[in-house]
Amino acid sequence: MIRRVPDGVTVTFRPSGPLDAQALAGVPGVTATSVEDGIWTVQGHGNLAHEVSTALAALHVVPLALNIVQADLESAFVELTCAP
């Protein structure tokens, strides 16, 4: 059920160096990115943390203060039953 919910994984981090706003746009599983006060939020699905970390490593950027939140069954239920 969780895999059917869009944006089931959220990864947040502060990059160790400059990072272009579109740097993670083509990463597999990424559905949205945003930056606020230097903190990146990446939403998506699948093995998102691995994909984001791999992309950052290729850019020689370390994800500092890394946080990963996986949707739980309650979130999936609410998303699926309240969707228009």
VMD Tcl script that draws the C-alpha trace (Angstrom):
set ca {
  {0.00 0.00 0.00}
  {2.77 2.46 0.88}
  {4.36 2.05 -2.56}
  {1.11 3.29 -4.15}
  {1.24 6.53 -2.15}
  {3.08 9.33 -3.95}
  {6.01 10.88 -2.14}
  {6.24 8.03 0.36}
  {9.81 8.93 1.38}
  {11.18 12.31 2.43}
  {14.91 12.98 2.70}
  {16.20 16.22 4.22}
  {19.81 17.37 4.43}
  {22.15 20.34 4.39}
  {24.74 20.01 1.61}
  {28.42 20.36 2.49}
  {28.91 22.69 -0.47}
  {27.06 24.52 -3.22}
  {24.37 22.50 -4.96}
  {22.45 23.57 -8.05}
  {18.67 23.73 -7.62}
  {18.17 21.14 -10.39}
  {20.97 18.80 -9.28}
  {18.62 16.07 -8.05}
  {15.81 16.50 -10.59}
  {16.81 13.47 -12.68}
  {17.56 11.12 -9.80}
  {15.47 7.90 -9.93}
  {12.55 8.04 -7.51}
  {12.65 11.81 -6.96}
  {9.27 13.48 -7.43}
  {9.93 16.89 -5.83}
  {12.73 18.98 -4.35}
  {12.73 22.20 -2.39}
  {15.30 24.30 -0.54}
  {14.59 26.52 2.45}
  {17.26 28.21 4.56}
  {19.92 25.95 3.05}
  {18.06 22.75 3.95}
  {17.08 20.52 1.05}
  {13.89 18.45 1.12}
  {13.61 15.67 -1.43}
  {10.40 13.70 -1.81}
  {9.89 10.52 -3.74}
  {9.61 6.76 -3.57}
  {11.64 3.59 -3.70}
  {15.20 3.53 -2.40}
  {15.30 7.32 -2.34}
  {17.97 7.76 0.35}
  {20.41 5.58 -1.58}
  {19.68 7.29 -4.90}
  {20.07 10.79 -3.41}
  {23.27 9.84 -1.55}
  {24.75 8.33 -4.71}
  {23.92 11.44 -6.75}
  {25.41 13.71 -4.09}
  {28.60 11.61 -3.91}
  {29.00 11.94 -7.68}
  {28.86 15.72 -7.19}
  {31.37 15.55 -4.29}
  {28.72 16.83 -1.88}
  {28.20 15.32 1.58}
  {24.63 15.33 2.97}
  {25.01 16.81 6.46}
  {22.23 16.50 9.06}
  {20.65 13.76 6.94}
  {17.11 12.77 7.92}
  {14.97 10.09 6.25}
  {11.24 9.71 6.87}
  {9.31 6.78 5.41}
  {5.53 6.97 5.10}
  {3.79 4.68 7.58}
  {0.59 2.70 7.07}
  {-1.53 5.43 8.66}
  {-0.15 8.04 6.26}
  {-0.77 5.70 3.33}
  {-4.37 5.08 4.44}
  {-5.10 8.80 4.82}
  {-3.53 9.60 1.45}
  {-5.44 6.87 -0.36}
  {-8.83 7.47 1.27}
  {-8.76 11.27 1.19}
  {-7.44 11.65 -2.34}
  {-9.86 13.31 -4.77}
}
mol new
graphics top color blue
foreach p $ca { graphics top sphere $p radius 0.5 }
foreach p [lrange $ca 0 end-1] q [lrange $ca 1 end] { graphics top cylinder $p $q radius 0.2 }
display resetview
